[in-house]
Structure formats: C-alpha cells, structure tokens
C-alpha cells in the first residue's frame, strides 16, 4: 500500500486526476494503467455511504461505467471520449466503509464503432458487483466527443504507460 491524498491505495494505483465534471464529485478515484489493461479503484469513504451505511450503488455503477468507457478507450488508444450505450449491473454483496474497491475488466470485442466489456467490481471481501457495458466508439472527427485537452491527456498517458 502507499498513501495518496491521505488515503491508503494499493501499489501502482495513482490519482485519476479528474478535477472537472461529475467524477470530481464522487472521488477521490484512482487508476492503475498497464500496457494491456487499466483499472479504476477507490477507498469507500463516509461520503460514499448510503443510509444503510454501505457503499452507495450509484457510486459503484458510476465507477463501473467510467471503467468500461476507459477500458475501450485504452485498448483502442482513442483520443476522444467514448460514451456509454448500455450498461447492466448485478449487485452481489455490499462494500463497507474503509473497503478498497477496484474494477477488473475484460474487453470482449471492439468493432469500428462499438466496444463490449464485462467484468467485476471487487471489494476487500470479494466481488461486490458484476457488470456489462457497451460503449460507442465515435469518429475522431465528431466534435461532440473530441476535446483538445482530453486528446492531449490521453496521448501523454499512452506515451508514459505503453
């Protein structure tokens, strides 16, 4: 384990560094980037809990959704944002305050315009959620999904971790 922002995270996980939009409100989030894979993780904190004092399902679904999109982006080395088309989730067990949660992804297939991903969200006690996702792979000329800063960030990540 190492400590980032005062939170214990497993080795090789680094700050996701998203300071804008929705993801900035649900964090802190971390990722582990390797040549052929990327995973997202988080430590369950007080603000992640629902009234039952377990990790909020909406947070787990949000992290899985982000991970699915990023897995396809990473595998295809895209420089544009890839939005979700469809996701399904099966909750298996709860995540508790202090648990480390991380995705475990498998990109099943990508076509010219679609990516298919399945896998798990694992907690300290084992699997907490199973999920499947379908992602749109947009044209790199489609202005709705192309942001200069996103493209530059992805290029830096590919150069550093590939």
Buried (B, 14 or more C-beta within 10 A) or exposed (E): EEEEEEBEBBEEBEBBEBEEEEBEEBBBBBBBBEEEBBBBBBBBBEEBBEEEEBBBBEBBBBBBBBBBBBBBBBBBEBBBBBEEEEBEBEBBEBBBEEBBBBBEBEBEEBEEEBBBBBBBBBBEEEBBBBBBBBBBBBEEEEEEBBBEEBBEBBEEBBEEEE
